[in-house]
C-alpha cells in the first residue's frame, strides 16, 4: 500500500515538473519573439464611443496627432491635427485634451470645407477666373 502511494506521488511530482518546464520554455520563446518585434511609437490619447461598434480615437503616432474613425470593418484617418497641440499632450488631462483636440479638428474641417466651397457661384467664378 505504501509503495502505491509513493509511486503515485512521484508520478504526480514528475508531471508537475514537466508542465512547469514546458511553461518556462514557452515563456522564454514568447519573450524572444516580443524582443524581435519592431517597436512602434504609438500612444492612444483618447477614445470616444459614438455607437457600440464605432469609435473615435485620438492617437499620437511618432510626431503626429491623428483623429481616427474606427468601426468593425475599417479604420479611417479623419484628420491630422496641428503640431502645436503635441506640446499640450503632456500638460492636460485626457478630458481637457480631448475637448481641445475636437474643437481644433472641427475648426480645421470647417476651414477645409470653406476652401472647397462647391457652390454654383464659386464654380462660375473659378471657371471664368474672376476670383483667385
N, C-alpha and C positions, 0 to 999 in steps of 0.2 A: 504494500500500500504506500509506503514512504517513497519507494522508487518511482511510482507513477506520479506522485505529486512533484517530486524533484524533476522528473523528465518533462512534465507539463510546464512547470515554472521555467525551466531552462529554455524550452522552445518558445515560450512567451517572451522572455528577455531577448532571445535571438531575433524574433520577429520585430520587436520594438526597435532593436538596434539597426536592423536592415532598413526599416521605414525611416528612422532618423537619418541614416546615411544617405538614402535617396533624396530626402528633403533637403539636406545640406548641399548635395551636388546640384539639385535643381536651383537652389538659391544662388549658388556661385555662378551657374550658367546664365541666369537671369541678370545678375549684376554685370557680367561681362557684356551681355547684349545691350544693356542700357548705357554702358560706358561708350560703346561703339556708335551710338546714335549721335547725329549732329545736333548740337544744341540750338534751339530756336528762341530768339529773344521776343517772347510773346507774353503780354500781360492783359488780362481781361479787367478793364476798369469798372464796367457796369453792365448789368443785364436788365433789360426791361421786357417783361412779358406782355405781349399785345393780345394774344389768344393762347389757348392751351398749347398749341404747337408752333406758334410764331413769336419770335423774339427779336429785339434789337440789342445788339452788343456794341459797346464802345471798347475798342481794343487798341492797345499800343503795340505795334509791330515795329521792331528796330527803332527808327526815329520818327515814325508816322503814327498819327491818331486816325483811326478809321471807324466809321459807323457801319456795322454790318447788319443786314437783314437776314435772319436765319429761320428757315422753315424745315419741315421734314425732308423735302426733296432737294433743296439747294441753299446756297449761301451767296448773297449778293453784296457787293460793296456799294453802299448807298452814297457815301460822300467821304472825302478826306478832309479832315479838319485842319485849321491853321496851325502853323508850327509854334505860335506864341502860346497856345494852350498847353503845350508839352511842359512848360515850366510850372504851370499851375497844378499839374497832376499830383505832385507830392505834397502840396501845401493845403489842399482842401479835402473835406470828407467826400465820400462817394456820392452822397445825395447832392451836395452843392456842386460837385464837379459834373454830375450827370445833367443837372439843370442848366448849367452854363454851356456845356457842350451842345445840348439840344437846341438852346437858343442860337448859338453860333451856326449850327448846322442849318437851322431854319433860315437865318439871315443869308447864308451862302447860297442856299437853294433859291431864295427869293431873288438874289442878285443874278443868279444864273438864268432864271426864267425871265427876268427883266431884260437881260441882254439878248435873249432869244424870243422876243415877243413875236408871235405868229399872226398878228392881226393883219387884215387886208390892207390897211393904210400903210403899215410898215413894209409890207410886201411891195406895194406900189412905189414907195419912196426908195427902197433898195433896188428895185428893178429899173427905176428911172434915174437912179444915182443922185437923188436930191439930198439925201441925208447921209453923212458919214460919221 
